[in-house]
Structure formats: C-alpha cells, structure tokens
Amino acid sequence: MTDAWVGTWEQGMGELRIAALGPLRAWRGERQLDTGPAQQRAVLTSLTLRCGQVASADELVRDVWGAEPPASAHVAVRNHVSRLRTVLESESAAPKALVSVAGGYALHLPEGALDVSRAERLHARAQAARSQGDLEPAVRMLAEAEALWDGTPLTGVPGPYAQRQRDRLIEYRLLLVEARLTLELQLGGHTRVVGELIALVDEHPLREGLRALQMLALYRCGRQADALAGYTEARRHLAAELGVDPGPELVGLHQRILEADPMLAPPPGEAAVSPAPGPAAGADRPTWVPPAQVPPDAPDFTGRTEESRHVRDALAGAVRTDATAPVICVIHGMGGVGKTTLAVHAAHAVREQFPDGQLYVDLRGTGRERANPYEVQELFLRSLGVLAGNVPSGQEERTALYRSRMAGRRLLLLLDNAADTEQVSALLPGTAGSAALITSRTALMCLPATTRTALEPFSEPEALALLERMAGSGRCRQEQQTARDLVRACGLLPLAVRVVGARLVVRPRWTLAALAERLSDRSQRLGELEAGSLAVESVFHLGYSTLEDAEARAFRLLAIPEVPDLSPAAAAAVLKCDRREAEALLESLTHHGLLEPGDPGRYRYHDLLRLFARHRTLDTDPSTARQAALSRVARFYVAGVCHAMRAERPYTRLPDAVDPDGTSGAAAFNDAVHAQEWMLHELPAMLAVAGQILHHPYRPVSAEDTRTLSHLLALLMPFTDFCLPWDAIHQLARTLLRAAEHHGERLATLFSCIAAAVACARIGHHEEAAALAARAHETLDPADRVLAPRVVYTMGVVADARPDGLAEAIGHYRSAHALACENGERGMAAQVSVSLAHAQLALDRPQQALEAARDALALCRPEDNPVGIALAQRVLGDALAELGRPGEAVTEYGTALAVCREHGLHAQRAHTLLSLASALAAVGRPEQARTCAAEGGAALAQLGDPTGEERARAFINCLAAAGPSDPPGHRTAAGREH
C-alpha cells in the first residue's frame, strides 16, 4: 500500500480499508487487522473483489476449493464469514460491513477503501485527461495507479478465484504501464523510459506492444542497432514460444526504422540524434553520425575508485602512438556485483578518446538464448554505415568486412554480459586504436586480454556511500548502525544495496529499521531484495538456469552445510562422489560465477547466493537427500579429525575407538603440520555442521548422527590448545547427550558427558561439570581399557578447574596415569603427567612439578609425540623458574621452541614464548623478554586466544612499569595454561 493511499485516510480515522494489490491486508483506521489463515483470506478475497455484490455460499465454496470441495466446505465458509465479521466489525461503533443477504454474503466498503477500485478510478481519469490532450497529468495519474501495487497481487491467497483475479490484476498493471510509457514517449521522454522498457521487455518478451515501445525509445535515443536487434529478438521469441511471426504493427515499425522514417523522430524541442542507414549525405538522406550506443552512466555511481582507474588507464592505452594491438579489457565477477555499471562508467570517462564512436551490445551470456556474434556483427556494421543489403551473409566474409570497417578508426566496443571467449572473439577489433571492454561472470581466461579486473562485492564504506546517495545521508546517519546492518544483509552486493536504496526512496516514511526487520528473516530476504525491474533473485536465476543437471545438484547441495568454505574433499562427501569429480563441479560453478574461489583449494558462496541455492534445494531436493548430505559431511569431518590425530599424535588409541577402519575419502596428512593446519581451518565448519544437525527446528537427531557427532566432540577434546569455543561446545554436548539418552547409545552418552564436562569446567560451571564427569564414569564399561584412563583424566580436568579442587585433581591424575601405563599408552600417561605438573605448580609445589615434568619427558618418544615433548619441556621450564633457576628455564623453553618450530605446533610455540619472556626478564634481558612477549601475543591473537593475548599485553605493561631492576614475576606471562 502506498503512502498516497494512506494519506487519503489520515482524516476519518476508523474507516475500513483493504489492499489486494500485494499481500491481502485490511485496516480499521491505522490498525492492521488479522485476516486469518489462508482459506479465510480466500473468502475475504472473493467478497472484496465482488465490490458489494452478493456471493452465494455455493459460489464461495467454488471460489476457495474449485469443482471438488470437501464435504465440510459449506460449514467452513460459514465459520470463515463469522470470524471475518468479528475482525472487520471489531469496533462497536463501526458500521456493518459484512452482511448476510438472501442466502449469501456481501461486503460493503466505503468509497476508495479498496486499492483496486482506486487504481481503476485513476485509470479512468487518466484516459479522460488523455482524450483532452492533457498528457502530463495523465502520466502522473497512471504512475499513481501503478504505485498502488506492492508486489504480486493476493500473495499467498489460495483458490481458483484468487488465481484468476491475480492473473487479471497482473495483466491490468501491465496495461497501465504500457499506457503510461506510450504517453511518456509522446511527451519526448524516450531517454527517461528506455531503461525501464528494456527491463520490461526482458521480463515479458512476448508482449509486442512493449517491444514496439522499446524499439521506438531506442531509436529515438540514437540506438538504431539496438532497436533493430530488439525486433530480431522478438521474432525469435515468438517463433520459439508460439510458432508465429510478429504482428503487422511490429513489422511496420521495423521497416520504418530501417528507412529512418522522419515521423519516428522525437517531438519538437527534444534533443535527439536521428540515425541514418549509411554515411553518404545527400538531399534524400540525413548525415551519418558516429554511433553513441553506450547506456547512460549511473548518476549515483559510487566507489570502485581503484577498479575504475585501472580500467580507464588500460582503455586509454588503445590510442597511444606506439600501440600495436587493440586493447582488450575484461571485467568479471558474480551476478549483481556491478560489472556493467563499472564498464559503462569507464566507457563514458574515456569517450573523448574514441571519436569514431562507441558500440554496445548485451550478449545475454547468462541466459540460454545467447546473442549470435555474427548477428551482432551485422548490427555493428549497420551502425558503422553499411547498408543492410551490403552485409555479407557468410560468416567469414562478414567478419572480414567487420574488421575492415573498424580498421583505422578509434572505436570503443562495450560487449556486455559475455558467455565465453568463443562468443566475443568474432567481435574484437583487429587493429590498434580501438578497444573492447568486456563484462562476464567468468574471467575468459582463454582470451588474450590486455587486463582483467576481478570485481568483488563492495567494501562496507562503499556500500554505505551508495545507500546514502540513494536514500539520503541524513536518513542514514540518523540510523547509522541500522544502515550498516542493511548493507551487511545485502552481502555488500551492489545490486542488493541498490534495491534497498530504491525501496527506501519510494517509501520516504519507512525507517531503515523497518526494512532491516524485513531483511532479517533469511528465508524471505531474497524476496525482499526486489524493486521494480531490479531483482537479485532473478539475476542469480539467470546463471543457475544455464547449469547442467549435475552442476545444478552440486550448487544446491553444497549450500546445505553452513560452513565458511569447502574443500574438494568435503564437497565429495556432500555430493557422494569422488574427489576429482567434486573438484570439476566446483570449478565449473566458479566458472559460472556461482561460487567464489577462496584460499588455494577452497571455494565459498556469497551469502545471498547461498540463500538462493538453499531456496532451490528446498524446492527441488527431498528432505531425506538434504539430511543425508549433511550426515555425510559430518562423517567426513570425524574421519578427518581421526586422520589428523593419527598424524599429530600417533601414540593415541582414541581414533581407533571411533574409526577403527580409517574411513576412506577423508583428508590425508603427511605430517603433523598439515594436520594442525587442517584442524584449525575446518574447526568452525565442524561445529557449524554439528549445530545444524542438532538444532534442526523440526527434525529429530537420528541414532547414526548421534553416534557421529559424539565421536566428533570426543575427538576434539584433546585439541584444547586450539582455543575451542567452549560455550558453543557446551550447548552442542548437552543437546547431544539428550539425543544419546533417547536412542540408548551408551558410547555416545559417554562421549557427550566427557565433552560437556570439559566445556562446563572451562566456562566455570563447576557443579554441572562434576556431575557430568561422574555420569561419564558411571557409564564407562570397566573393561574398556582405552576409555578408562580418559574418563578418569576428565574427572581430574574438571576438579583442576575449581579453585578448591587441585588436591582432588592430583588424585584423579595419578589414577589416570596408572591406568594409561597399565595399557602401555605412554603418550596418554605423558599428557596426564603434564597436567599433574601444572596442578603441583598451582599448589606451589615446584619440586613435585619438576618430577612430574621429567616423568612426562621420559614417557615421550620423539618419533611419535612431539606435542607431548613440547608440553613437557615447557612445564619443566615453569617448574625451574618457580624454583628460582630462570637460567635453566630459558634453556628448557628454548628446547621446547625448537620442537614447536620443527613440527609446526603454533599454539604451543605461542604459549612457550610467553613463558620464555618471563624467564628472560628474570635473568636481566628485558628487551629480549619484550620481543618474545610481543611475538607470542601476536601469535595468540592470530589463533583467536584473547585470554593469552591479554596475558602478553599485561606482561609487557608490567615490564615497562617495573624497570630492569624489578622484573615482573614468572606467572605474569606464563599464567596457568595447560
């Protein structure tokens, strides 16, 4: 509903009014009414659009259910009418609106209360004004009528009657649009409406009336070639869709354009170029002028400073005296990223350097009906003065003439929306002096381009600048945070930001917060990103519609996991194919501009493209297929963590407990460095997939997924040096525990208890942690020699986290150590000894800590436990420092750092640097101490460890305040990290 319509009701509050030109809505005064469920809205639609006429109960039944209504239909109609009467006449003083009449019902509305009736009255007034020659008022009234539409009429209203009315109202709006545009052209507004006509014809290619208006507008803008191309396109569409030729009106207009009929010229007083078919001047033929076909520059062009300069500089090189070849510039990027806008802006900026003209064509590379390059050659030749009869029919002869015609000229060709190298090759100039500026969703890597510009979404300041230019700087600055939220919801995509700006422009009473709220619903966001001919979803669909079946399936399914990016191996798991096939599909989707390349071997979706893909998978793929894809990728991550643990900690038996066969298809690692890098990169994705499965709004967690995710959380617990998000793990583990109990999965219950207990201990929920650890111990099978030491060790970790639990923790650690040694698990025993050493240090027992650290070192074998050695060396250094032997501590820390560097142990290296900083300060080397602390703090920041980073900062501050004679104590930097 438009502001204009609301304005007519600002006086006379309390009147009933209804809008049908969009979602069906009703108001009593300024209060919106609840029109009820879908069938009730269908009854209201039937009564409303009869405009006061009586509808019998039988008619209402047919309107809602069609020819085969259910047995209860009449009762349902009576109930719906009763509820509607309650809603519409909710105020005691309100007049009766919904009345029963002779076995039927009628809805009486005040005059002007229905937007459809108002549109019809405005149309009638416009027709009257037109008949009196008052064209400008007629245009305004038609535009006001069009503005009453707010999307698709009767959105979401079911039933055959609503569908008939929806079709009628859609057609009626097109009739109004066509009438207004006809008047605009009569008033000489061809430059103003040509863009709108191009978009309308793209949307309705079979409407010959719109096509004729488009051709006329293009011709009057001096774009004779585009006007003629429009006729060719219309003929192709009509033949393909209906098997007919264009009607006499379109055929006649085509002929008149060919003949440059002077009657087609704009009205007097309008500046226009009259195109002519050839260069020769004479009494019977106007003078040929150089073509100027590039579309108008965007008046609100914003940002792209570096990209624009890069393209302009490259194009300017075409006219250098030492140039030996034409300049070929390619701008590539995803749909909606602003390639055409940048190309047009750059073309206008260098226009003076190409005095022989600028040629433009939309090659329609993202659709199935791509422009034929040889037909484009014909259009360009005629724009360059070649008569239609002189254009050769053979491709080779036509290409030769095309290149000859361009030779020696300074021409700029803007080849928009190219599909591939093959499509543009025949259109490129052959000699120096000219330039081709090409836009495409692909990089056209086989094209010998002078320069390529990869266009990415806006930066946030650029997106905000465009929004301010469109919606008004004052409006945006009043709601600065909301403006940022809006452009982020747009994924910083220029087209989406432009749509948002356009919607705010036509709704000046809307706050930014109102639109931000509509965009906050991700399931509806793409539907909201539409304004007139601008629609993000339509742009995406152009690329999607060209995909082969396997590519389309991959595009849909790969969007299901909510992960930052995907590797070919993960994609293979989602798609249930081998890695090579998955990589080929990822590359193909990237080529189509539907995926973005990330780091080497990684691929990602733009946020809005992911939403689009998810809409497609909901419409196309059964829920079982979607869930199976998510389950497969979860199993892939479990297998990957198993392989990572085997590579980094070969001594551990935990992977054998959850993945004894070594799942095929998972990531494989040559060494611990690659394993750690993979873990760090994939950790957010693992937790995101786990959350998707566990927190699905209406699908319970299966027993298989319960087992898979419990294995995943259990495998993550040893990686505590990765700064795990413990709050998130706590929520996941608690949810998983309920699922494990529901399915009676003992091991899954055990693993969930361990993960939840450790997470609770980390976030300070000590009572809950103790209860969960005890529950894990109760669930443990006493005969399970692999899990027994790990459960007892978990009880120690939980007690260790409590301020008063250190003595208890030491007892658990000793028990776990004994169990691990009985099993022959030297690595596990070493890990327990390291934790025992930390606990002894916390109780100010440095000598006992020293003994535990030496025990850990003795248990670690260099060939299979570098992590254990690094940890043991560090805690050994901590114990020596506490014993007042900082020089020896420096030596131990140095040994630990050497192990960390050799094996790529980034987190351990960062913490060891902080410990070394303290020891260096204690031995009187403050500058080296400061350097180590700064380096360690930076590494911890990069690893996402704010606590460690803060420790480093505090140590550096203490070092500066204390001076060389009073260095800070060891624990200021070392803290209690274990």
N, C-alpha and C positions, 0 to 999 in steps of 0.2 A: 504494500500500500504506500503510495507516495505521500510526501509532505503536503502537496497541493490538495489532495483529497482530505487529509486530516484537517487541514486548515478550514475547509468548508464546514467542519463540525465543531470548531472550537467554541462557537456560540451554540446555544441549545444543547447543553450537556444532557446526557441521559438517553438520547435517541439511539435506537438500534441500527447498526450498520454491518454489512457483510462484504467480505472480499473473496472473490473466486478467481481472480487473475493471478494466481500463485497458489500457495497453500490455502485451503479453505479456512478462513478465520472470521470470527464475529466479535463485536464490541457492543457494550452498553455504555455510552459515553466514552470515557477514556479507559474503561476497564475491559480487558480482553476476556472473553468467555470461553469456557471449556466446551468445545463442541463434541467431545466424547470419542468413542472408538470409531474404527474405520466405517463399519456399516451404518452407524448413526450419522456420520458425516455424509455418507452417500444419500441417506434420506433427506438430510438438510439441503444437499445439492439439488436434488430433484424438486423440492418445494421452492427453493430460492430462484432457480433459473426458469421456473414457470411464471415468475413475475406476478404473483397474486392469483393465477388461475388455479382451479381446483384439481387436485390429483387424487384419483380414487385409490383405495388400498391395493387393488389389483395392479394398477399402474406403478405404484411404489415398489411392490414386490418384483415386478418385471424389471424396473429400473435398477434395483440393487442386485437381484440374483439371476436375471435373464429368464430363459424359457424353461429352465428346470430348477425351480426354487425348492428348498427343503419344506417338509410338512409344517414346520413351525414358523414359516416365513411371515404369515399374517400376524401372529402373536408378537413376533419380533418387531414388526413395523409399528404396532400399537405401543409397544414398550419404548421404542426409539422416539416416537412422537411425544409420548408422555414426558420422557426425560428432556427432550428438546424444549418442550413448553416450559418446564421448570427452569431451564437455563436461560431461555430467551426472555422470560417474563419474571425474572427473579426479583425485580423491584415492585413493591405493591402498587406504586403509583403509575407504573408503566402500562401503556395501552396494550390490549390483547393483540398479539402478532400472529400466533399460530392458532387457527380456528378450525373447528370441525364443520364441514358443510356437506350435507346430502350424501353421507357415506364416504366422504373423502376429506381431504385436508387442504388448507390454503395458507400461505404465509404472506402477510401484508406488511410491506416495508415502506417507510417514509420515502418521499421523492429524493432521489440522489443517494439513497442509502446503499445501493449495490454498485460496485465499481464497474461491472459490465454495462449497466444502464448508463452510467456517466460516460463511459467510453463511446457508446452509441450516440449519445446526445452531442458530444464533442465532434464526432464524425459528421453528423448531420449539419451542424453549424459550419464546419469546415467546407462541406460541399456547397452550402449556400453562399459562403464568402467567395469561394472559387467562382461560382456562377456570376457573381457580381464583379469579378476581376480583382478582388482583394486577396492576392496570393499570399502575402506575408502573414496576415492574420490567420489564414487557412493553415499555413505551415505550423504556426505556433499551436493552434488547436489540435492538429494531428499529432504533433510532438507531445502535447499534454496528454492526449489519449494513450499514446504508446507508453508513456511513463507510468501508467496505472498498472502495467504488467510487472509482476515481481517473481519472475521465474516461470516455470511450466504451470499453466492453469490447473487448478484442482489437484495439485500434487498429493499423491498418496490416497486419493479417494477411489474406492473400488466400484465395480459395477459397469454394465454396458452403457447406461445412460451417461454416467460421468465420463466414460471414454469418448462417447460421441460428442459431448459438449467440449471436452478437452481438445479434440481434433478441430472442432468448429472454432474455438477461441484462438487456437494457434494459427489457423488459417486466416482468421479475422485480423489478427495482429499483423500478419504479413501483408494483408490488403492495405491496412493503414500505413505501414512502412512504405509500400510501393507508391501509394498516393502521395505521401509527403515527399519522397525523393523525386517524383515526377515534377512536383511544384518547385522543389529546390533547383532542379535543372532549368526550369522555365525562368527562374529568377537569376540564372547565371552562377549558381553555386557549385559548379562541377568540381572545382578543386577541393571544396569543403566535403563533398559527399563521396568522392571517388574511392577513398579507403573503405568507407562503410559498405559501399556497393561490392567491392572486391570480396570482403568478408562474407557478405550475404550470399553472393553467388557461389562461393566455396561451400557454404552450408546448404544451399538449395540449387544445385547445378541444373535441375530440370525445369526451373521456372523461367520461361522465355521472357516474361515481362521484366524481371530483374536483370536478366542477361542483356536485354536491349538497353536498359538504363545504364548498366555498367559500360557497355561498348560506347555509348554516346558520351558519357563522362570522360572516359579515357581519351576518346578522340578530341574532345574539347580541351583536354589538358595537354594536347600535343603528343599524345602517345598512340599514334595511329597503329603501330605494330602490335601493341598490346590489345588494342580494340579488335583488330583482325584475329589475333590469337584467341581472344575470347569467343569469337564466332566458331573458330575451329574446335575449340574445347566443347562448346555447346553441341555442335554437330556430333562429336564423338560420344558425348554422354547420352544424347537422345537415341543414337543408333544402338549403343550398347545396352541401355536400360529399357527402352521402349520399342526399338526397331523402327523408328520413324525419323524423318528429316525435320529440320527446323521449319517453323511456320512462315507464312509469307511476310509477316512484319519483320522478323529477324533477317530473312533472306534479303528483303528490300533494304534494310538498314546496312547490311554488309556491303551490298552493291554501292550504296550511296557513299559509304566510307571509302571504298576503293576509288570512286570517281571524285572524291573530295568535294562533295556537294556543298556549295556555299550556304545552303539552307540549314546545314547542320552546325554552322558557326554559333558561338555563344551570343547571347543577346547584346545589343549595342551597349558600350560603356564598360564591358568586361575585357580585361587584357587577356588575350589568348593567342596562341600560335596556331595558325591554320596549316596543318600538314598537307603536303602535296605528294603525288606519287613519284616524282622524279626531279632531277636537278635543273633541267632546262627551263629557262624563263621565257615567257612569251605572252602575247596578248590573251591567249586562252588558257594559260597555266600559271598559277602563282609561283613565286620564287621558292626553291627548296631551301630549308634551313637545317642546320646541324641538329641531330636528334638530342633531346634532353630528357631521357626516359627514367632517370633515377627518381624513385619516390621522394616525397618531401622529407626533409630532415625533421627529427623529433624536436619540437621546441623546448622540451624539458629534458633533453639529453643530459645525463648525469654520470659522473665518474669516468672510469675507463681511461684515465689520463695516459698511463704508460702504454696501454694497448693501442689507443688511438694514435699516439705519436709514432709508435713502431710501424703501424700500417701506413700512415701518411708519409713517413720518411721513405718507406720501401716504394710506394707508388711514385713519389717524386723522382726516384732513380730512373724511371722509364724515359724521362726527357733529357737525361744527361747526354752531352755530346759524345761521350765515349761509350755509351750503351751499345751493346752488340746483339742483344736479345730482348724480347718483350719481358716485362716484369709480371710475375705470377704470384699473387698473394692469396693465401688460404687462411680463412678464419674458421676454426672448428670448435665444436662443443655440443653439449646436450641440448635438447629442445627447450626453448624458453629462456636460454641463457643470454640472449640479446645479440646474436651474431648479425642478423640483418640490420638491426638498429645501429650497431657499430659500423658496419660496412657502408650504409647509407650516409652516416655522419662523415666518415672519412672521404667518401666519394665527393660529397659537396665541398669538403675542405680543400680538395685538390682540383676542383672543377676547372679553374682558370688554366691549369697546366695541360688540359686536354681540349683545345679549342675546336677540334673536329667532331666533338660530340661524346655523349655518354649513353651507352646502350644498357638496357636492363631486361632480365627475364627471370621469372620464377620457374626453376627446373622441376619443381614438385618431386624432389628426390625422396621425400619421406612417405610418399603415397604409392599406391600400386600403379597409378596411371602417370608414369613419369614422362616428362616432356621429351619428345623425339629431337635430338640435337640437329638433325637435318631440317626439320620443320622450323626450328629456331633460326637456323642459318637463313632460311627464306625470309623470315620476318626481319632479321637484321639487314639483309640485302636490300629489302624494300625500304627500310628506314634510311639506308645509305644511298637511296636514289635509283635503285634498279627497278625498272617496271616489272610488274607481275609476269608478263609474257616473256621476259628475258631471263628469268631464273631457270637454270638448267634442272631437269628432272633427275638426272643421275647423281648419285652421292659424290662421286669423285669429281665430276665437273662442277657441281655446286660448291664443293669445298675449295676447289681451285679458284673459282670466281670470288668466293668469300674472302680468301686470303689476299687475292689480288686487289679487291676493293679496299681492304684495310691497309694495304702496303703504302708507306709514305705518309700516313695520317697519324695524328695523335688522338687516339680513341681510348676511352676507358670503358671496359665491359664489366658490369656487375652481374655475375652469374650466381644467383641466389638459390640456396637450398639444393645443392648438387648431390646426386646419389653416389657417384663413384667417378673414378678417373676416366673411364670409357665415355661417360656422358659428356664431360666437359672438353675432352681432347679435341674434338672436331670444331669447337667454338673458340679456341685460343688464337690470338693474333700470331702471325708468323714472323713479324719483323720488329726491330727495335722502334721505340717511340710510342707504342701502345702498351696498355696494361690490362690485366684481367684480375678482378677482385672476386674471389670465390668464397661462398659460405657453404658449410656442410657439417653434418653431425659427425663425420669421420675426418681423419686427418689427411685423407687422399695421399697416402704415403708413396704410391707409385707415380704420382705426378711430380715432374721436375720443377718444384716451386721455388721462387726466389726467397720467400719467407713464409713461415707458418706461425699463426698466433692461436694458442690454445686458450679459449675463453672459459673461465670458471665463473661460478656464481659471484655476486657482489661481495665485497667486504662489508662488514656491518655499517661503517660510516657511509659508504656509497649507497647502500640500501636505504638508510635513514634520510640521506640527502634527496633521493628520488621521492620518497614518501612525503617529505616536507614540501618539495616543489609542487606536488600534485594536491595534497590535502591542506597545505598551508603551514608555514613554520610556526605560527602562534599556536595553532591547534595541536601540533605535535609536541611543542615544548611544554605545553600545559600537562601533557601526559607522557613524559619522556620515557619512563620505564615501560609503559604500555606500548609505545611506538617501537621500542626495542623488541618487546615480546611479539609484536605483529610481524616484523621483518624476519625474526627467527622462525616463527610459524610458517613463513613463506620459504624457509630454507635458503634465504638470501637470493632466491631465483628472481632475476629481473622481471620476467613476465608476471610472476605471482605478486611481486611488490606493486607492479603497475596495476594489476587487477584490484588489489586492496586500495590503492590510491584512487582509482576510478570509482569504486563503490563509495568511498568517503566523499568524493567530490559531489556525487549526485544525491548524497544524503547528508546535507550540512548539519542536520540536527543530531546525527549519530555521534556518540563519543567514540574515541578509539577503543575504549574498554568494551563497548557493546560489540564491536566487530571482533575484538580479540576473544571475547567469550564464545562467539560463534565458531571461531577457528580453533578453539581449544579442544573441541571434540574431533579427535583424529579420524574417526570413521566418517565424518561429514566434511572434513577440511577441503578435499578436492572439489566437492560440490559447491562450497562457498567461494572457491577461487575462480569465479566466473563473473564476467561483467560484459554484457552485450556479446560482441564477436570475440572477446578475449576470454579464453578458457584454457587453463593449464591442462586439464584432463584431456581435452581434445588434441592438444599438441603432443602429449605423450602417446595418445592412441594412434596417431599417425605413424610413429615409429613402431609401435607394437604390432600394428596390423600388417606390417611387411615381414614379420618373422615366420620362419618355418615352424612346423608343429613342435619339433624337439627344442628349438630355441625359445618358443613361447612358453613351453612347460618349464624349462630351466629358469626363465625370467620370473615366472610366478612362484615356483617352489623355493628358489634361493632367497626370496624375500621373507620367507616364514621365520627363520631364526633371527632374533633381534640382536644381531652381532654387529660390531663396528665395521668389520670387513671379513672377507672369506679367502681362504687359500684354495687352490685346485683340489687338494686332498679333502678338505671339508666339503667342498661343493660336490665331489664324487660321492661322499656319504649321503648328502641330501638327495641327490639325483639317482642314487643306486646305480652307478656306472663306474667305469674305470677312470683313473686319474687323467689319462690322456684325452679321453672323450670330454670329461668335465672341463679341462683347460681349453679345449677347442670351443666349447659352448661359451665359456667366459669371455674368450677373445672375440667371438662373434657378437656377443651382446655389447661389449665395449665398442666394437666397430660400429654398431647401430646407435651408439650414443645412449644406451640404456643402462650401462654400468660405467663406473669411473675407475681407471687404474690407480691403485694406491702405491704403497711401497712395492719393491720388486716381488712378484709372485702373489700379490694381494689385489683384491677387487672389492669395490664398495658401491652401494646405492646412494644416490642423493635421497634425502629424506622424503621428498614428495614422490619421487619415482618408486620408492619402497611402498608408500601408501597406495600408489596406483597399482603396483604389482599385487599387493595384498587384496585390493578390490577384485582384481581379475581372478585370483586364486579362489576367493570366496564364491565367485560366480561360476567357476569352471571345475575346480577340483573337489572331489568328495572329502568330507571331514576326515575319513579314515586315511586318505592319501596324505593329507596335511599333517595329521598326527604322526603317521609313520615316518615322514621326512624329518620331523623334529626328534623322534626317538632315535633315528639312525645317526643324526649328528651328535646326540648325547652319547651314544655308544662310541662314536668316533673319538670324542674328547676323552672318555675313560681310557680307551686303548692308547691314545696319545700320551696321557699322563703316565700310564704304566711304562711305556717305552722311555719316556723322559726320566722316570725314576730309575729304571734299569741302567740307563746311560750315565746318570749322575751319581747314583748310589747302588752300584752293582751288588753290594753285600745284602741289601734288604730283601726280605721274603714277602713283603706286603703285596707287590704286584702279582705274585704267583697265587695269592689267596683270592684275588678278584678277577684276574685274567690269565688263568693258567696256560691257555693255548696261544697267547700272543695274537690278538685279533689282527687279521690282515687288513690292509688298506689304511692303517693309521700312519701317522708321521713316524719316520725312522730317523735316528740321530747317530752321527758318527762319534760324537764326543759330548762331554758334559756341557761345554759352552753352548753348542747348538740346542741342547735340551733345555737349558735355562732360558735362552732367548725365546724359544718356542713357548715355554710356560708363561713367561712374562707377557708375551704378546697375546696369547689365547686366553689368559685367565679371565678378563672381563667377559669374553664370549661364553666361556663355560658357565659362569654364574648367571649370565643372562638367559641362556637356554634352560638351565635348571629352573630359574624363576618362571619362565614361560610355561613349562610343563607343570610345575607345582601349583601355580597360581592361576590356572585357567579358570575363567569365570563360571563355566557350567560343565566342564568335562572332568570326571574324577581321574586321579592318577592311577594308571594301571600297575599291576604287580611287576611287570617287566621294567617299566620306567622307575618304579620304586627301587628295585634292585640296582639298576644302572646308576641312578643318582646317589644312592647311598655309597656305592663304590667310589663315585667321583669325589664326594666330600671326604671320605676316609683317606683317599689318596692325596688330597690337598693338605691334610693336617701336617705332614712333615715339612711342608714348604712355608713355615711360619716366617722365614726371613723375607718373604715376598710381600710383606705388608698387606695381608689379606683383609678384605673389608668385613670385619667381624660382625658388625650389626646385620649386614645382609646375610652372612652365613648363619647367624643365629636364627633369623626368620626362616630361611630355607630348611635348616635342620629340624626345627620344631614342626614345620609342615610335613616334612618327610617322615618324621617319627610317627605322626598320626596315620599317615598312609601305610607305613610298615606295620603298625599295630593292626590296622584294618585288614590287611592282607595276611597277617600271621607270618610275616617274614622275619625270622629270628636274626639272621645276619644283618639285614637291613636295619632292624631295630637297634642292634648293637652299634653299627657304624654311625647311625643317626645320633645315638646318645653320645658317642665319643665326640663327634663334630659339634653338637650343641653344647656339650660340657666345656670344651676348649673355648668356644666362642663366648659363652657366658663368663668364663674366667677372664677372658681378655677385656670384656666390656664392663666388668665389675659386678656382675650378678652372681655373687659367690654362693648363696644358698641354693639357687637353681643349679649352678654348676656342680655343686657337691651331690645334689640329688640325682642329677643325670649321670654323673660318673659312677655313683653307687648302682644306678639302674643298669649301666653297661656291665658292671661286674656281676650283677645278678644274672644277666642274660648270657654271659660268657659260658661256653662249654668248657668245663675244666680240662678236657682232653685236647683242646685246641692250643697247641704249643706255639703257633705263630702269633695268635692274637692275645694270648695271656699276658706277655710282658708289655704289650702296647696298652692294654686296658689298665694295668696297674700303673704304668708310666703316666697315663692320662690322669689317674687319681692324684699322682704327685704334682702334675702341672696345675691341676685345679687347686690343690692345697697351697702350692707355692704362690699363687696369685693373691691369697688372703694375707693381710698384714700379720695375722697371728698363726699362720699355717705352715711356717717354714719347718718346724720340727716334724710335723706330720708329713710334709712333703719329702723330707730326707728319708723317713722310714719307707715311704712308697718307692722312692727312687732306688733304695737299696734292694727292696724286694724285686723290683723290675730288673735291676742289674743281675740279680741271681738267676732269675728265670731266663734272661737272654743268654747268659753264659751257659746254662744247662742245655739250651737249644743249639749252642755253638754259633750264635748270632753276635759275632764280635762287633759289627758296626752298630747294632742296636744297643749293645752294652756300652759302647763308647759314647753314643748320644746321651744315654742316661747319666754316665759319669760327668759329662759336661754340665748337664742340668744340676747334678748334685754339687759340683764345684761352685756354680753360681749361688746355689742356696747357702752353702757354707760361707761364702763371701758375704752374703746378706746378713748372716748371723755373726759377722766379724770373727770368723774362724779361718783366717787366710792360710794357716798351715794345713788344715784339713782340705781346704780348697786346692792347695798345691798338690796334695797327694791324689785327689780325685782327678785333677787335670793330667797328671803324669800317667795315671791308670788309663785315661781316655786315649792318650797318645800311644801307649803301649798296645792298645787294642786295635788301633787303626793301621791298616795296611796301605801304603802309598798307592798301590796299583788299583785299589777299588774304593777308597774312602777319602778323597781329597777334602770333601766338605768336613768330615769329622776331624781331620788333621788341622784344618784352618780354625775350627771352633776350639779345639783343644789347645792349640798354640796361643790363641787369644786369651782364653780364660787362665792359662798358665801365666801369661804376662800380667793379667789383672791381679792374680794372687801374689806374684813377685812385687808388683807395685805396692800392694797393701802391706806387704812385709817390709817395706822401706828399701827395696832393692830396684829402683827405677832403671838403673843402667842395664841390668839383666832383663828387665821387662822390655826395654827397647829392642834388645836382641830377639826376644821371642816374637814380638809384634812384627819385626822385620821378616822373620821366617814365615809367619802367617801370611803377610802381604805377598811374599814370593809365591806361595801356594795359590793364593787367590788370583794373582795375575796369570799364572800358568794355566789355571783351569777355568778362568772366566767367572769367578764367584763374585759377582758385582756387589751384592748386598753385604756379604761378609767382609769384603775389602773396605766398604764404606764405614762399617762399624769399627773395624780394626784401625782405620785411620784416626778415628776419634780417640780410641784408647792410646794409640801411639802419641797423639798430640799431648795428652796428659803426662805421659812418661817423659817426653822431650822437655816439657815445661819444668818438670821436677829436676831434670839434670841440667837446667840452665840454658836451654836452647829455645828461647821464646819465639824467634822468627820462624824456625822450622815447625814449632808447635802450631803457630798460627796458620802456616801454609797447609799443614796436614788437616787441621780442623776445617778450614775453608773448603779443601778438596773433598773431605768426607761429607760435609754438609751439602755441597752441591750434588754429590752422587746420591745422597739420600733424598734430596728434593726431586731428582730425576726419577727415582724409584717410587715416588709417591709416599714417602715416610715423613709426615710433618713433625712427628714427635722427635725422631732422630735429628731432623734439620734444626729444630728448636734447641736441642742439646748442644749442637755445634755452635749455634749463634750465642747461646749463653756462655759457653766456654770462652769464645773469642772476646766477649764483653768482659768477662772476669779477668782474662789475661791482660786486657788493656788497662783495667782498673787497678790490678794488683801490682804490676811492675815486675821487673826481673828479680827483685829480692824476695818477693812473696807470691810465688806461682800458685794458681788455683789447684785444689786437691784433685786427686785422680778421678774420683767418681763424678766430678762436674761434667766431664766429657764422656766418660765410659758409661755412666748410667748403670742400668741393670738389664741389659738386652741379652736374651738367651733364647 
